[in-house]
C-alpha cells in the first residue's frame, strides 16, 4: 500500500484524500482549515443547489475521516525529495514521509517552488495534476490560478487520486460507486 501526503485541505486536497482513502490507501492531509472556501457561497456545485463553503469543507473532512484518511492540523514548512519518496517538515517540529506528494497550496505555492516546479509563475501539470517530478501532483489554484473554482479543484483531486491508484495497481482504476442495496 502506498502512502500519500497531501498538503492543503481545500476541495482538491480533500477530494484526492477521499478517493485514496476509500480505495484503501494510507493518506494524510496537512492543513489548517484556512482555505478560501470559508468565504464562498457555492451555487454552481453540481448536485447541490446552494452551500456555504464552510459547510462543504466540514462534509468533505468528515467523508475523508469516515474512510480512514487522516487530517492533521499542521503547517508544512518544507518538502524534500528522498531516495524513496518525500519528507515533509512541520512548523514547530515533526516530520512525515510518503511515497506520493500532492500539493494544493492555493495562490502561493511556496513548497512547489522549493521543489523547482514554479517556473515564471506557473506550475506545469498534466491532465491528472502530475508534475515533471515523479509522484508529485499539484492541484487547484496553484496549477490553475486564472481558472480556479471549487468543483474544478475537486475534480482535479479525484483525477490525481485515480492516477495514483492506477500507478499502484499497474492498470487503469475506476472508482464507480455501487447502487443502493435496498
Order of alpha helices (4+ residues) and beta strands (2+ residues): beta-alpha-beta-beta-beta-alpha-beta-beta-beta-beta-beta-alpha-beta-beta-beta-alpha
